[in-house]
Amino acid sequence: MSFHEQNIKAFIQVLHKKRSLFSPRDRASLEQLAASLPDDEEKISEAIASWYEKRPPILDAQLDILNTLLSEELNATRSVASAIARTEFEANQDYRQELLSAVAINHNA
C-alpha cells in the first residue's frame, strides 16, 4: 500500500473514530474540500494533508493512526520476509543434504 493510500485510510479512520475533534466549521470546510477532490489518490492525500496540518488536534490523531498503520504494514512485511527466508533456508538445507547424500553414495560405490 502506498503512503498516499495509507494517509487517506488513516484520515478516514480519524473521521470515524475521532469525530469529536472536528468542529462544525471543520466539517463544513472538509465538505467543501471533499466536493472538489480529484480522482487521483496522490492529489487527494496531499489535499487532506494540507487541510489537517492546519489543525493540530486532528494532525496528532492522524499521525497516531498513520503510525499504527505503518507499523502494522512493516510487521506484516517482516513476517512475510521471514517466512520466505525460512522457506529458502529450508530448501537450501534440503539441497545440501541431497548433495551430501549423493556424494556419499558415489564415494562408497
GIGICOR-V317210 format. One record per pair of residues at least 12 apart in sequence whose C-alpha atoms are under 7 Angstrom apart, sorted by the first residue. I is the first residue (numbers start at 1). J is the second residue. If there is no record, write none. Layout:
# GIGICOR-V317210
I & J
I & J
This chain:
# GIGICOR-V317210
4 & 41
4 & 42
4 & 45
5 & 41
6 & 66
7 & 45
7 & 66
8 & 45
10 & 62
10 & 65
10 & 66
11 & 62
14 & 61
14 & 62
21 & 57
21 & 58
